[in-house]
Amino acid sequence: MAEHDHRVVAFRRLHSSGCFVMPNPWDVGSARALEQMGFKALATTSAGFAWTLGRADNQVTLDEVLEHLRLVVNAVSVPVNADFEGGFAVDPEQVHANVKRAVATGIAGLSIEDSSGDGLEPLYEADLAVERVRAARRAIDGSGTGVVLTGRSEGFVVGRPDIDETIRRLRAYAEAGADCLYAPRINTVEQVAAIIAAVSPKPVNLLINAPYRYGFRSGRPGSPADQRRGHAGAHRMGWVPGGRKRDRGGRDVLSVRAIAQRGWPVSPAMRASGGSRPGGVHEVLLSAALINSVRRVDRRQPS
């Protein structure tokens, strides 16, 4: 329990001390490799874990995920955030029970999303979605661990890319007790800025992945795209060589290690934009494609 408490405290401190990068390991080996590179926190990935079992995302059982969380948590010393999908239940009371079990694995953070898996109604009705987040909050509070709760709204993932509805939901999740807010696949600087403004001073999670269109792939530290992100409220975000089909001679590995050790490059525009103010983007997730390229190159490095 002492080790659990220590990692929760460290994870909460990361959320209050600027932007940090949190890559997605999919197994024990990738978790250890990323910790050794210097990352201060890790986040499991539901899709990545499912693929290791030869299954599609959201096709893994609760018991399998709980065992996966135990293995990853016990393999590293840094805080681990759990991609807990939709809590493996519809009913808020069952979400409450499942979150209690997840917290007991030693995780430092956990996310609950609002996608329903129903093609016709891919998002849970808003009131039900809020009750599910509230149930997760009660489970965490009852555990006394202080695990960080992230509320996720999946509209941009499931074909409902309505920024106003996404903001309404994220605000409601924040009021229901979410510590951090997250809308995967938002795809403009303006959307990022709108969400940050709506939920401030609570921190925001931002996913960096190849298909997304922030200008990350074409921008570089200090570029106009980088400056726009700074003015949007992203604290220390810079260029990430994500989504490459090749490792290009190991430069992806060098970039990832540099990010782990020094954080995001900071342009003058970012400093001028008030990067130390409350709220803003605090967590940055690196794509599995980028991490996979790192592992391929690492295997060729001399031991």
C-alpha positions in Angstrom: 0.0 0.0 0.0 2.9 2.4 0.8 4.3 1.9 -2.7 0.8 2.4 -4.2 0.4 5.7 -2.2 3.8 6.9 -3.3 3.0 6.4 -7.0 -0.4 8.1 -6.7 1.2 11.1 -5.0 3.8 11.2 -7.8 1.1 11.0 -10.5 -0.9 13.8 -8.9 2.2 15.9 -8.7 2.8 15.4 -12.4 -0.6 16.8 -13.1 0.2 20.0 -11.2 3.7 20.7 -12.5 3.3 21.3 -16.2 3.0 19.0 -19.2 4.3 15.5 -19.2 4.5 12.7 -21.7 2.8 9.4 -20.9 3.5 6.6 -23.5 1.4 3.5 -24.0 3.1 0.2 -23.2 1.1 -2.9 -24.3 2.9 -5.5 -22.2 5.5 -5.9 -19.5 8.5 -5.7 -21.9 7.4 -2.4 -23.4 6.6 -1.0 -20.0 10.1 -1.7 -18.7 11.7 -0.4 -21.9 9.8 2.9 -21.6 10.6 3.3 -17.9 14.2 2.7 -18.6 14.1 5.5 -21.2 13.1 7.9 -18.5 9.4 8.3 -18.7 7.8 9.4 -15.4 4.5 7.7 -16.0 2.9 5.1 -18.3 -0.6 4.4 -19.5 -2.0 1.1 -20.6 -3.8 0.8 -23.9 -6.9 -1.3 -24.3 -6.3 -1.8 -28.0 -2.6 -2.6 -27.6 -3.3 -5.2 -24.9 -6.1 -6.8 -27.0 -3.8 -7.1 -30.0 -1.2 -9.0 -28.0 -4.0 -11.6 -27.5 -5.0 -11.6 -31.1 -8.3 -9.8 -30.5 -9.9 -6.5 -31.4 -10.1 -3.6 -29.1 -12.9 -4.0 -26.4 -12.8 -7.8 -26.8 -10.9 -8.5 -23.6 -12.6 -9.5 -20.3 -12.5 -7.7 -17.1 -10.5 -10.4 -15.4 -7.9 -10.4 -18.2 -7.5 -6.6 -17.9 -7.1 -6.7 -14.1 -4.4 -9.3 -14.4 -2.7 -7.2 -17.2 -2.8 -4.2 -14.9 -1.2 -6.1 -12.0 1.6 -7.4 -14.3 2.4 -3.9 -15.7 2.2 -2.2 -12.3 4.5 -4.8 -10.7 7.0 -4.6 -13.5 7.7 -0.9 -13.1 8.2 1.7 -10.4 6.6 4.6 -12.1 2.8 5.5 -11.9 0.6 3.5 -14.2 -2.7 4.9 -15.6 -5.3 2.3 -16.6 -7.2 2.4 -19.8 -10.3 0.9 -18.2 -12.5 1.3 -21.2 -16.1 1.8 -20.1 -15.7 0.2 -16.8 -16.7 -3.2 -18.2 -20.4 -2.5 -17.3 -23.3 -0.3 -18.2 -24.9 0.1 -14.8 -23.2 2.6 -12.6 -23.2 0.3 -9.6 -21.4 -2.4 -11.5 -18.9 0.3 -12.8 -18.4 1.2 -9.1 -17.6 -2.5 -8.2 -15.3 -2.9 -11.2 -13.4 0.3 -10.4 -12.8 -0.9 -6.9 -11.2 -4.0 -8.3 -9.1 -2.0 -10.7 -7.8 0.3 -7.9 -6.7 -2.7 -5.9 -4.2 -3.6 -8.7 -2.0 -0.7 -7.7 -2.7 1.7 -10.5 -2.2 5.4 -10.0 -4.9 6.5 -12.5 -7.9 5.2 -14.4 -10.1 6.4 -17.2 -13.8 5.8 -17.8 -15.2 6.4 -21.3 -18.7 7.1 -22.6 -18.8 4.9 -25.7 -21.6 2.3 -25.6 -20.5 -0.1 -28.3 -24.0 0.4 -29.9 -23.7 1.3 -33.6 -26.9 3.3 -33.6 -26.3 5.0 -30.3 -22.6 4.9 -29.9 -22.5 7.2 -26.8 -24.3 6.6 -23.5 -27.1 8.9 -22.8 -25.6 12.0 -21.1 -27.2 11.5 -17.7 -26.2 7.8 -17.6 -22.7 8.7 -18.7 -22.4 11.2 -15.8 -23.7 8.7 -13.3 -21.0 6.2 -14.4 -18.3 8.7 -13.8 -19.8 9.6 -10.5 -19.9 5.9 -9.5 -16.2 5.6 -10.4 -15.4 8.6 -8.3 -17.2 7.0 -5.3 -15.3 3.8 -5.7 -12.0 5.7 -5.7 -12.9 7.8 -2.7 -14.1 4.7 -0.9 -10.7 3.1 -1.5 -8.8 6.0 0.1 -6.1 5.7 -2.5 -6.6 9.1 -4.3 -6.2 7.4 -7.7 -6.6 10.0 -10.5 -9.9 9.6 -12.4 -10.0 10.6 -16.1 -13.4 11.2 -17.8 -13.3 10.4 -21.5 -15.8 11.5 -24.1 -15.5 9.4 -27.3 -17.7 11.3 -29.8 -14.8 12.0 -32.2 -13.9 8.3 -32.1 -17.4 6.8 -32.7 -18.5 9.1 -35.5 -20.2 11.9 -33.4 -17.6 14.7 -33.9 -19.6 17.4 -32.2 -17.3 19.7 -30.2 -20.1 21.4 -28.4 -21.5 18.1 -27.1 -18.1 16.9 -26.3 -17.5 20.0 -24.2 -20.8 19.6 -22.4 -20.0 16.1 -21.5 -16.5 16.9 -20.3 -17.8 19.7 -18.1 -20.3 17.3 -16.6 -17.7 14.7 -16.0 -15.5 17.2 -14.3 -18.4 18.2 -12.0 -19.1 14.5 -11.3 -15.6 14.1 -10.0 -13.2 13.5 -12.9 -9.7 14.9 -12.1 -8.6 15.0 -15.7 -10.6 15.2 -19.0 -9.9 13.6 -22.3 -11.5 13.7 -25.8 -9.6 11.3 -28.2 -9.3 12.4 -31.8 -10.1 16.0 -31.5 -8.2 17.3 -34.5 -7.7 21.1 -34.5 -5.9 23.5 -32.2 -9.2 25.4 -31.8 -10.8 22.3 -30.4 -8.0 21.7 -28.0 -8.2 25.4 -26.8 -12.0 25.2 -26.4 -11.8 22.1 -24.2 -9.0 23.6 -22.1 -11.0 26.7 -21.6 -14.2 24.8 -20.7 -12.7 22.5 -18.0 -10.0 24.8 -16.6 -8.4 24.6 -14.0 -8.6 20.8 -14.4 -5.9 19.2 -16.6 -6.6 17.8 -20.1 -5.2 14.7 -21.7 -4.1 15.0 -25.4 -3.3 12.0 -27.6 -0.5 12.3 -30.2 -1.1 9.8 -33.0 -0.4 9.7 -36.7 -3.9 10.4 -38.2 -4.5 13.5 -36.0 -4.2 16.9 -37.5 -2.7 19.3 -35.0 0.3 20.0 -37.3 2.5 17.9 -35.0 3.9 15.9 -37.9 4.8 18.9 -40.0 5.6 21.3 -37.2 8.8 21.6 -35.3 9.7 23.3 -32.0 9.3 27.0 -32.6 7.3 26.7 -35.8 4.0 28.5 -36.4 2.1 25.2 -35.7 4.0 24.9 -32.5 3.2 28.5 -31.5 -0.5 28.0 -32.2 -0.5 25.0 -29.8 1.3 27.2 -27.2 -1.4 29.8 -27.4 -4.1 27.1 -27.2 -2.7 26.4 -23.7 -0.6 23.3 -24.4 2.2 23.8 -21.8 5.3 22.2 -23.3 4.4 20.5 -26.5 6.7 20.1 -29.5 7.4 17.9 -32.5 6.9 14.2 -32.2 8.0 11.9 -35.1 4.9 9.8 -34.7 3.3 7.4 -37.2 6.4 6.8 -39.3 6.4 3.5 -41.2 10.2 3.2 -40.7 12.5 4.0 -37.8 14.8 6.1 -40.2 18.1 5.0 -38.8 17.2 5.2 -35.1 16.1 8.8 -35.0 12.7 7.9 -33.6 14.5 6.2 -30.7 16.6 9.3 -30.1 13.6 11.5 -30.2 11.6 9.4 -27.8 14.5 9.2 -25.4 15.0 13.0 -25.6 11.3 13.5 -24.9 11.5 11.2 -21.9 14.6 12.9 -20.5 13.8 16.6 -21.3 10.1 16.8 -21.9 8.6 18.7 -24.8 10.7 21.4 -26.4 9.4 24.8 -25.4 9.2 27.7 -28.0 9.3 31.4 -27.0 5.7 31.6 -28.0 4.8 28.9 -25.5 6.6 30.6 -22.7 4.8 33.8 -23.6 1.4 32.1 -23.7 1.4 31.4 -19.9 2.4 27.7 -19.9 2.5 27.6 -16.1 -1.1 28.7 -15.6 -3.6 26.2 -14.2 -5.4 23.9 -16.5 -4.2 23.2 -20.0 -2.8 20.0 -21.5 -0.9 18.1 -18.9 -0.8 14.5 -20.2 0.5 13.6 -23.7 0.1 10.1 -25.0 2.5 8.7 -27.6 1.1 6.5 -30.2 1.6 2.8 -30.3 3.0 3.1 -33.8 5.8 5.3 -32.5 6.6 3.2 -29.5 6.7 0.1 -31.7 9.3 1.7 -34.0 11.3 2.4 -30.9 11.3 -1.2 -29.8 12.4 -2.4 -33.3 15.4 -0.1 -33.3 16.3 -0.9 -29.7 16.6 -4.5 -30.6 19.4 -3.6 -33.0 21.3 -1.5 -30.4 24.4 -3.1 -28.9 23.9 -4.2 -25.4 
